Amino acid sequence: MLVDEVVIDLEDAVAVPAKEQARTAALAALEGWSGPGVAVRVNAPRTPWCHLDVIALAQLKEMPHSIVVPKVESAGDIAFIERLLDGSELASGRSRPLRIQALIETAIGLSAVQEIAAASSRLDSLILGYADLSASLGGAPSLDAWLPAQHAVLLAARANGLQAIDGPFLGVAVDEPFLAAATRAHELGFDGKWAIHPSQLQSLEVLFSSTEAELKQAHAVIEALAQAQDGSGDGAVLLDGQMIDEAVRVSALGVLARAGAVEQATRTPTP
């Protein structure tokens, strides 16, 4: 699968006069959705359309899986969305609660990212939005200049058990700048990256997918530590000439989780 999730956009991709029409079209598409996982980017809090988007989506019985909330600037923004979802889902009888993904794309939102990350049990991920953040900060930061923002979002996500998703590279080509940005996000530890054009999907899938060698090594780490704990009770053990311990096991579980294989290797060493 090239795509983990499709995001239907009701915000920046839709001109103001077409907001109602776009919402109606999105609802119709979701009623018969049979593709990959799907989310909808609603309009931002404090706009005239946000509450209408959220209420309408909460009335659908199955899809989407989540909503992407743009320009989140505080825990209060997430609380607003959460209250709308609570009431709307109760009224509609929706059985599967909608999840929330928060787009961090303003200076205010970036400064409050830890607070935002801890705001709701519905929250699944933080997404770094470069275009609006660049406008909010002023200028056009280089790849290295984005590091502080990337670190802030990644740290907040990890501290709160959320996924960290890197925002899209704004060019549509699969060229050196795109590959450099995607590689940087992968090396930093982001769980994935948005694509702005279908031509970028294959490169992102290869980059963010675990290789067979990585999966094999992860399984070996988990099994070696389990055997050591069951036998001698050791918390650290040598594997292929390297010392491994619980921290390495947690990292190995992360590799398997990203590959959807964690359930095959969740044997916890005996205390």
Secondary structure, 3 states (H helix, E strand, C coil): CCCCEEEEECCCCCCHHHHHHHHHHHHHHHHCCCCCEEEEECCCCCCCCHHHHHHHHHCCCCCCCEEEECCCCCHHHHHHHHHHHHHHHHHHCCCCCCEEEEEECCHHHHHCHHHHHCCCCCEEEEEECHHHHHHHHCCCCCCHHHHHHHHHHHHHHHHCCCEEEECCCCCCCCCHHHHHHHHHHHHHCCCEECCCCHHHHHHHHHHHCCCHHHHHHHHHHHHHHHHHHHHCCCCCEEECCEEECHHHHHHHHHHHHHCCCHHHCCCCCCC
